[in-house]
């Protein structure tokens, strides 16, 4: 599965606007805290995956 990586400032406003991808996984890295990453993807079996990665 392909993924798209972005670096943005993670805010409540941004989180509410995120579009759920139908074919790919989106990985968004926070500008302020680079260790904070958000992975957003859609799967047929479980519906929506909205995972916050703290590395």
Backbone as ProteinMPNN parsed JSONL, in Angstrom:
{"seq_chain_A": "XXXXXXXXXXXXXXXXXXXXXXXXXXXXXXXXXXXXXXXXXXXXXXXXXXXXXXX", "coords_chain_A": {"N_chain_A": [[0.845, -1.179, 0.0], [0.601, 2.171, -0.848], [1.928, 5.213, 0.578], [1.441, 8.574, 1.738], [3.409, 11.204, 2.805], [3.426, 13.959, 4.989], [4.354, 17.125, 6.439], [3.043, 18.96, 8.916], [1.502, 21.414, 11.094], [0.05, 19.962, 13.747], [-3.143, 20.374, 14.756], [-6.29, 20.815, 16.511], [-8.164, 21.816, 14.716], [-7.048, 21.1, 12.225], [-7.108, 18.286, 12.493], [-9.85, 17.792, 12.46], [-10.455, 18.377, 9.83], [-9.265, 16.47, 8.248], [-9.268, 14.357, 5.489], [-10.332, 11.068, 4.892], [-8.32, 8.749, 3.386], [-8.996, 6.624, 0.569], [-7.529, 4.68, -0.736], [-4.848, 4.856, -0.046], [-2.364, 5.355, 2.559], [-2.053, 7.995, 4.814], [0.535, 9.801, 6.305], [1.178, 12.017, 8.762], [3.415, 14.295, 9.964], [4.198, 16.173, 12.843], [5.001, 19.653, 12.906], [5.994, 21.048, 15.124], [6.593, 19.131, 17.144], [8.549, 16.831, 16.079], [8.682, 14.077, 16.589], [6.123, 13.255, 16.869], [3.66, 11.65, 15.136], [1.005, 11.087, 12.853], [-0.997, 8.583, 11.589], [-3.209, 7.91, 9.031], [-5.638, 5.891, 7.659], [-7.774, 3.844, 5.584], [-9.557, 0.855, 5.831], [-11.185, -1.979, 4.459], [-12.033, -4.104, 6.097], [-11.956, -3.246, 8.817], [-12.927, -0.7, 8.8], [-12.22, 2.433, 9.717], [-8.946, 3.54, 10.401], [-7.242, 5.321, 12.703], [-4.494, 6.33, 13.837], [-2.263, 7.354, 16.294], [1.08, 7.958, 16.362], [3.718, 7.747, 18.547], [6.97, 8.2, 18.554]], "CA_chain_A": [[0.0, 0.0, 0.0], [1.354, 3.416, -0.932], [1.626, 6.191, 1.612], [1.771, 9.967, 1.485], [3.945, 11.811, 4.024], [3.333, 15.416, 5.062], [4.749, 17.743, 7.705], [2.11, 20.049, 9.192], [1.262, 21.671, 12.501], [-1.132, 19.204, 14.149], [-4.061, 21.128, 15.611], [-7.652, 20.276, 16.504], [-8.802, 22.249, 13.467], [-6.523, 20.242, 11.161], [-7.598, 16.92, 12.693], [-11.262, 17.736, 12.057], [-10.553, 18.543, 8.379], [-8.567, 15.401, 7.532], [-10.061, 13.466, 4.632], [-9.88, 9.688, 5.01], [-7.955, 8.236, 2.062], [-9.654, 5.354, 0.252], [-6.583, 3.7, -1.269], [-3.502, 5.034, 0.483], [-2.199, 5.735, 3.952], [-1.439, 9.307, 4.996], [1.318, 9.95, 7.527], [1.379, 13.443, 8.99], [4.376, 14.57, 11.03], [3.99, 17.491, 13.43], [6.11, 20.602, 12.735], [6.518, 21.456, 16.429], [7.137, 17.921, 17.776], [8.797, 15.921, 14.959], [8.48, 12.673, 16.966], [4.685, 13.01, 16.855], [3.181, 11.348, 13.783], [-0.367, 10.612, 12.761], [-1.219, 7.755, 10.403], [-4.636, 7.825, 8.727], [-5.905, 5.012, 6.523], [-9.086, 3.205, 5.54], [-9.523, -0.552, 5.441], [-12.525, -2.554, 4.29], [-12.4, -5.005, 7.188], [-12.179, -2.605, 10.11], [-13.417, 0.659, 8.629], [-11.291, 3.551, 9.81], [-7.813, 3.454, 11.321], [-6.761, 6.665, 13.026], [-3.481, 5.924, 14.804], [-1.296, 8.368, 16.67], [2.357, 7.303, 16.619], [4.713, 8.467, 19.335], [8.225, 7.471, 18.362]], "C_chain_A": [[0.889, 1.241, 0.0], [1.0, 4.327, 0.238], [2.083, 7.576, 1.172], [2.248, 10.55, 2.807], [3.901, 13.33, 3.915], [3.89, 15.89, 6.397], [3.888, 18.983, 7.883], [2.041, 20.284, 10.693], [-0.039, 20.962, 12.878], [-1.949, 20.015, 15.155], [-5.422, 20.446, 15.577], [-8.356, 20.6, 15.193], [-8.353, 21.369, 12.298], [-7.09, 18.826, 11.282], [-9.052, 16.768, 12.252], [-11.441, 17.819, 10.54], [-9.943, 17.393, 7.586], [-9.555, 14.541, 6.755], [-9.476, 12.06, 4.747], [-9.557, 9.164, 3.612], [-8.617, 6.887, 1.807], [-8.674, 4.291, -0.225], [-5.213, 3.753, -0.618], [-3.54, 5.283, 1.981], [-1.536, 7.105, 3.985], [-0.702, 9.321, 6.326], [1.643, 11.427, 7.662], [2.297, 13.615, 10.191], [4.147, 15.991, 11.526], [5.222, 18.379, 13.25], [6.783, 20.937, 14.062], [7.225, 20.293, 17.134], [7.365, 16.872, 16.692], [8.607, 14.432, 15.288], [7.006, 12.273, 16.903], [4.218, 12.83, 15.415], [1.771, 10.779, 13.86], [-0.506, 9.812, 11.479], [-2.723, 7.596, 10.222], [-4.81, 6.93, 7.513], [-7.293, 4.408, 6.659], [-8.894, 1.757, 5.127], [-10.95, -1.077, 5.372], [-12.954, -3.357, 5.517], [-12.716, -4.281, 8.494], [-12.677, -1.165, 9.999], [-12.304, 1.677, 8.662], [-10.174, 3.253, 10.802], [-7.279, 4.861, 11.487], [-5.776, 6.466, 14.16], [-2.498, 7.054, 15.039], [-0.01, 7.662, 17.062], [3.265, 8.216, 17.413], [5.992, 7.667, 19.264], [9.306, 8.103, 19.208]], "O_chain_A": [[1.834, 1.328, 0.785], [-0.084, 4.228, 0.814], [2.987, 7.723, 0.349], [1.57, 10.408, 3.824], [4.282, 13.91, 2.898], [3.895, 15.141, 7.373], [3.983, 19.937, 7.11], [2.477, 19.44, 11.476], [-1.108, 21.319, 12.383], [-1.491, 20.3, 16.261], [-5.68, 19.601, 14.719], [-9.057, 19.759, 14.629], [-9.171, 20.944, 11.483], [-7.505, 18.235, 10.285], [-9.436, 15.722, 11.727], [-12.466, 17.382, 10.016], [-10.091, 17.347, 6.365], [-10.549, 14.063, 7.301], [-8.258, 11.887, 4.702], [-10.431, 9.138, 2.746], [-8.781, 6.093, 2.733], [-8.971, 3.101, -0.122], [-4.486, 2.76, -0.646], [-4.606, 5.405, 2.584], [-0.567, 7.347, 3.265], [-1.244, 8.905, 7.349], [2.295, 12.016, 6.8], [2.001, 13.145, 11.289], [3.927, 16.904, 10.731], [6.351, 17.919, 13.418], [8.002, 21.092, 14.12], [8.326, 20.458, 17.658], [6.459, 16.089, 16.408], [8.397, 13.619, 14.388], [6.682, 11.085, 16.886], [4.358, 13.728, 14.584], [1.408, 10.084, 14.809], [-0.172, 10.302, 10.401], [-3.428, 7.195, 11.148], [-4.21, 7.168, 6.465], [-7.905, 4.459, 7.726], [-8.156, 1.464, 4.186], [-11.813, -0.659, 6.143], [-14.113, -3.294, 5.926], [-13.646, -4.664, 9.203], [-12.831, -0.487, 11.014], [-11.52, 1.768, 7.717], [-10.426, 2.772, 11.907], [-6.906, 5.513, 10.511], [-6.173, 6.436, 15.325], [-1.967, 7.638, 14.095], [-0.004, 6.854, 17.991], [3.549, 9.337, 16.992], [6.092, 6.586, 19.843], [10.447, 7.642, 19.196]]}, "name": "protein", "num_of_chains": 1, "seq": "XXXXXXXXXXXXXXXXXXXXXXXXXXXXXXXXXXXXXXXXXXXXXXXXXXXXXXX"}
